[in-house]
Amino acid sequence: MAARLARLVYRMMRFGMKYVDQGAEFYEAQHRKQQVIHLKRKAAQLGLEIIEVAAAA
């Protein structure tokens, strides 16, 4: 994590990029997406298939 932060700070300073806080919702969405990818990969290793179903409103 420290190395990733160091690279981000370096790029911000080197190329003049601005920091934009994308919020907790963005982080949560990314985390859920990664979890789904991980579960699909694990299921495929076991010979199973995951089918996504839309959440009930």
C-alpha positions in Angstrom: 0.0 0.0 0.0 2.8 2.4 0.8 4.5 1.8 -2.6 1.2 2.5 -4.4 0.7 5.7 -2.5 4.3 6.7 -3.2 3.7 6.2 -6.9 0.5 8.2 -6.8 2.2 11.1 -5.0 5.1 11.0 -7.4 2.8 11.2 -10.4 0.8 14.0 -8.8 3.9 16.0 -8.3 5.6 15.2 -11.5 2.7 15.6 -13.9 0.6 18.2 -11.9 -2.3 15.9 -11.4 -4.9 17.0 -8.9 -6.2 14.7 -6.1 -9.9 14.0 -6.4 -11.6 12.2 -3.5 -14.1 9.8 -5.2 -15.9 9.0 -2.0 -16.8 5.8 -0.1 -19.5 4.8 -2.6 -16.9 4.6 -5.4 -14.6 2.4 -3.2 -17.5 0.2 -2.2 -18.6 -0.3 -5.8 -15.0 -1.2 -6.8 -14.7 -3.6 -3.9 -18.0 -5.4 -4.8 -16.9 -5.7 -8.4 -13.6 -7.2 -7.4 -15.4 -9.6 -5.1 -17.7 -10.8 -7.9 -14.7 -11.3 -10.2 -13.0 -13.3 -7.5 -16.0 -15.5 -6.8 -16.5 -16.2 -10.5 -12.9 -17.3 -10.8 -13.2 -19.6 -7.8 -16.5 -21.0 -9.1 -14.9 -21.7 -12.5 -12.1 -23.6 -10.8 -14.7 -25.8 -9.1 -16.6 -26.3 -12.4 -19.4 -24.0 -11.4 -20.9 -20.9 -13.0 -22.2 -17.8 -11.2 -25.2 -16.1 -12.7 -25.8 -12.5 -11.6 -29.4 -11.6 -10.7 -30.6 -8.0 -10.4 -31.3 -6.9 -6.8 -34.9 -6.5 -5.8 -35.9 -2.8 -5.4 
